[in-house]
Amino acid sequence: MTPQPKRKHSTQRKGKRLATRIANNMPKLVKCKQCGNQKLPHRLCRNCNK
């Protein structure tokens, strides 16, 4: 039998834990050197294809 939690974790505590997980998985955007638009790193820019 596995141990059970003694107290309920609050929704705020759960939200904090999930927020860091979501923030770390969001794609990091960089500026395109040609046009200055936001793009994913190591990908072609949608605006100028450079």
Residue pairs with C-beta under 8 A, 6 or more apart in sequence:
27 40
28 40
28 41
29 38
29 39
29 40
29 41
30 38
30 39
30 40
30 41
31 37
31 38
31 39
32 38
32 39
32 45
32 47
32 48
32 50
33 50
34 45
34 48
34 50
35 45
35 47
35 48
35 50
37 45
37 46
37 47
37 48
39 45
39 46
44 50
